[in-house]
Amino acid sequence: MNIEDVVGTKVMVLFHSAKGLSKLGIDDPSKYCRVVGFDNIGLWVENPSYEETPIRDEEGVLIPPHQRVARRYIAQILIPWGNVRAIVAFPDREKAEPELESEEVRPIGTYL
């Protein structure tokens, strides 16, 4: 198997360290996530529910805390190769297979 074979599939990524990745929803020694690409810097994974809460409006005016509303986005996250200990692929799973429902299989960010 080559790294190209896991693009578009869900894999388990084991980390040397998740240090510095907690703001991205990565705070465990391993995570299940969908790989969207890779390069010489690291592994690109998808976080389907990245959340942020703006504190200023379009004019730069501070939004009162009780009026702030969280926004969700699909985010693609670069995990540097230095953080990756191993990648576990599941070649017998179909790419279009429905998501597994298990406490152990949590995407990054729910998460990703």
N, C-alpha and C positions, 0 to 999 in steps of 0.2 A: 504494500500500500504506500502511496505517496501523499504528500500534504495536499496536492491538487484534488485528490479523491474525496476529501472531507468538506470541500467548499460546497455550501448549500445543505449540509446535513447537521444534525444535532450531535455533539460530542461532549464528553466529559473532559474538562481541563483541570489538571492538578497543578497547583502553584508551589513554587519554591517559597514564595512570600506573596501575600496579598497586600503588603504594606504599600500605602499610597493609592490603592485602588478602591477604597471603601466608599468614596463619594460617587463612584460609578456603580455601586451595588455589589461589589466583589469584596467580601469580607470573610469568606470561608476558605479552607485549604483546597476545595474543589468546587466546581460549578458546572452545570449542564448549560450549554449554550449552542446557538446556531452559528456556524462559521460562515462569514460572508467573503473572506479573502485572506491573503497573507502577503507579506513582503519581507524584505531583508531586516526590517525593524521588529516585526512581530506578527501576531495573529489578530485579524479583524473579526470581531464577534458582534452579534446583534443584541441589543437590549430593546425589546418591544415596548417597554413601559418606562422609559427614562422620564423622570419627573423633576420639574423645577417650578419655583414660585417667584414670579417677578415681584420686586419690592418698589419699583418705580413704574409710572405709566409712560406712554409714548413721548410726553413732553418733559420727562425727567422728574416729575413731581412724585414725592414719596407717597406710596399707597398705605393707608392705615392698616395695621395688622388684621383687623377683623374684616377687611374688604379684599384681602389678598386671596387669589384663587390659583391653585396648582394647575399647571399645564403638563400634559403628557405628550411625549414624542417617541418616534422610533429613532434610536440612536445606534450608531456603529462605533464600537470601541476598539482601540488598538491596545492589545496586551503585549508589552515588550517581551521578546523571547527570553530575556533574563528572568522574568517572573514565571515562565512556564517550565514545570518539571516534566510533565507528560501530557499527551493527548490520547484519550481512549475513544476509538471510533467503533461504530456498530454497523459493519458493512451489510448485514442481513436485513437491516431495517430499510424500508422503502423511504425515499426522500419525501414522498407525499403522505407518509403514514401519519395518522392523527397523533397529537401530542400525548405522551404517557401521563397518566394521572397518578401521582405518587408524591408523598411528602419528600422523598429523597430526590425527586427529579424536579428541581425548581429552576426556571430560567433565570439568567442574570437580571437583576433589577426587580424581581417580584418580592420577587426577584430579589440575569443578568437575573 
